[in-house]
Structure formats: structure tokens, C-alpha cells
Amino acid sequence: GNSVTQMEGPVTLSEEAFLTINCTYTATGYPSLFWYVQYPGEGLQLLLKATKADDKGSNKGFEATYRKETTSFHLEKGSVQVSDSAVYFCALMSGGGADGLTFGKGTHLIIQP
Amino acid sequence: EAGVAQSPRYKIIEKRQSVAFWCNPISGHATLYWYQQILGQGPKLLIQFQNNGVVDDSQLPKDRFSAERLKGVDSTLKIQPAKLEDSAVYLCASSLPFRRGAGELFFGEGSRLTVL
């Protein structure tokens, strides 16, 4: 079955630090990959996505590249801000959408001023 | 554009009682999902509807959980009888069909259930 593994949190960084949150996956076929974010007191929302190998998703300064050879989709940002503090979920969707999204456990990111 | 609406936001019940959650998806979204998110874990899919038909309910504990989506719009998720391990946030999400929406789900704020 499908599964997503992401690094445990919490991850605590200082403002303007470089961020990497690791994500690897197991899936049948060729899944689409996503990063969702949950800000305090808000619902989950899509941050970025990639639908095929070597695609790079980007949004709000965050980037992630779909690496089929390493089955990875690591999230990166060059300079984090306090407002980036949130829980980040890596997820995949396969089966043409019939399987819904499979999520990782989430990584709590805390940015200190 | 209005987002996914869920109610109630919070519910506290005793074990063996019943509870129901309601979801109104974004207008025009044919696909509706219910997820269960236990504290410290990622959301787990319970059931997926396409219009008013069930696409996947393989992880729904059918001895106590039920869900329906009458007329292909609103949906309700019911738990009867509740157990302690059902304490979680129940998330509703909606989307366009996969090929049109490319897998983007729009989530509501969730309904937090505490079973005592």
C-alpha cells in the first residue's frame, strides 16, 4: 500500500535560517506528490505539488522536487520567517485519485525571532 | 468563494454515546472526503464520495461509523457507539475530479471530538 514518511518534529529554527523537511514515499505506479500546511487555528491548505518525476513545485518561497530515483519530495526554503511556523504534511495521491490522499505524520516547524 | 463548512467545531461525549458531524463542500465539487486526524498523526482517509456514490470506504470502521451524502452535496458522518479511541479531529474535504483538480483538496477547519 501507499505510505509517506517524513522527519519527526518539532523542528526549531531561527528566523532567516535554511529549512529542509525530508519526505520519502512508497507507492504503486506514479503518484502525484503534495505538501500541505496547517497554520495555527486554521484548516489544512495546499502549499505546493508536483505531478511527475523531476517536476518542481514552488509557492511562498518553498520548493520541493519530485525525485523518482530516491522516492523523495523534500521541502526547502532558503530563509524562513516567524510566519512560517506551522505543521507541514507531505502527501501523495495515486490510482487516478480514487485512493484519496495518503499523508505523513506531519512536521511541526517553529521559527524563533 | 465560500470554503468547506463543518459543524460542530467541538463535541464532547461519553463513550457509547452517538455523535454526528456535518459537512457542506465547496459548490461544484463532486468529490467529498472524510478524514480522521488523531493527535500527533497525519489525517487518515475514512471515506471518499464521488457525487453521492462511495468510491472508497475501506478504512471506515463500519461496525460503528457511517456516512452518507444525499443528493451529492452535503454529507454527514455518524459514530455510534463512540469509543475512547475515536477522540480525534474529523476533517471534511472536497475537490474537483482528479483530472480537473490535479489532486488539490480543500479542507474545512475540522470537528474536534473528545470521548470521555
Contacts between the chains, C-beta under 8 A, distances in Angstrom:
chain1	res1	chain2	res2	distance
A	4	B	42	7.5
A	32	B	102	7.0
A	32	B	103	4.8
A	34	B	103	6.6
A	34	B	104	8.0
A	42	B	109	7.0
A	43	B	3	7.6
A	43	B	4	7.5
A	43	B	91	7.5
A	43	B	107	4.3
A	43	B	108	5.7
A	43	B	109	4.5
A	43	B	110	6.5
A	44	B	43	7.3
A	44	B	91	7.0
A	44	B	93	7.7
A	44	B	105	7.8
A	44	B	107	4.1
A	45	B	106	7.9
A	45	B	107	6.9
A	46	B	104	5.1
A	46	B	105	7.3
A	49	B	102	7.0
A	49	B	103	6.7
A	49	B	104	7.0
A	51	B	102	6.3
A	51	B	103	7.5
A	89	B	42	5.6
A	89	B	43	7.6
A	91	B	42	7.7
A	93	B	98	7.5
A	93	B	103	4.4
A	96	B	98	5.7
A	96	B	99	7.7
A	97	B	31	7.5
A	97	B	97	7.1
A	97	B	98	2.6
A	97	B	99	7.5
A	97	B	103	6.3
A	98	B	48	7.7
A	98	B	55	5.7
A	98	B	56	6.5
A	98	B	98	7.8
A	99	B	45	7.9
A	99	B	56	6.5
A	100	B	33	5.7
A	100	B	45	4.2
A	100	B	48	5.0
A	100	B	56	6.3
A	101	B	33	7.8
A	101	B	43	7.7
A	101	B	45	7.0
A	101	B	103	7.3
A	101	B	105	6.1
A	102	B	45	7.5
A	103	B	42	3.4
A	103	B	43	5.0
A	103	B	44	7.5
A	104	B	42	5.2
A	105	B	40	7.1
A	105	B	41	5.4
A	105	B	42	4.8
A	106	B	40	8.0
A	106	B	41	7.5
A	106	B	42	5.4
